[in-house]
Amino acid sequence: MSTSTYSRRPLAIAGLTYFGSVLVVGLPLMYAMYVFFVDTAILFNLNLGAAFLWQILLLAVAFLIGISVAGKVADYVLKKFSKKVE
């Protein structure tokens, strides 16, 4: 195996791990948080459905929560994987 291919392998594994954790953990969590925020707003009669800015804000907060958790999951998986390789 050439040295250039060998040196890029950890980067490819890390990229696939982060991408996979975003698909498996981040996006479903983002959707669940968005639905929770919207349902909570409806429960308290805040009428946020009419305000497009509020919907964007709720979506942004849900996105940040989902990506943050997905990053933590990917870090955990990479740490477990790197211990088994060594």
ChimeraX attribute file (.defattr): number of C-alpha atoms within 10 A of each C-alpha:
attribute: neighborCount
match mode: 1-to-1
recipient: residues
	/A:1	5
	/A:2	6
	/A:3	7
	/A:4	8
	/A:5	9
	/A:6	10
	/A:7	10
	/A:8	10
	/A:9	11
	/A:10	13
	/A:11	11
	/A:12	11
	/A:13	13
	/A:14	15
	/A:15	13
	/A:16	13
	/A:17	19
	/A:18	22
	/A:19	16
	/A:20	15
	/A:21	21
	/A:22	22
	/A:23	14
	/A:24	12
	/A:25	18
	/A:26	25
	/A:27	18
	/A:28	13
	/A:29	20
	/A:30	23
	/A:31	15
	/A:32	14
	/A:33	19
	/A:34	21
	/A:35	15
	/A:36	14
	/A:37	17
	/A:38	19
	/A:39	12
	/A:40	12
	/A:41	14
	/A:42	13
	/A:43	10
	/A:44	8
	/A:45	9
	/A:46	11
	/A:47	12
	/A:48	14
	/A:49	12
	/A:50	9
	/A:51	9
	/A:52	9
	/A:53	11
	/A:54	14
	/A:55	16
	/A:56	11
	/A:57	11
	/A:58	17
	/A:59	19
	/A:60	14
	/A:61	15
	/A:62	23
	/A:63	18
	/A:64	13
	/A:65	18
	/A:66	22
	/A:67	20
	/A:68	14
	/A:69	17
	/A:70	25
	/A:71	19
	/A:72	13
	/A:73	19
	/A:74	22
	/A:75	16
	/A:76	12
	/A:77	15
	/A:78	17
	/A:79	11
	/A:80	11
	/A:81	12
	/A:82	11
	/A:83	8
	/A:84	8
	/A:85	6
	/A:86	5
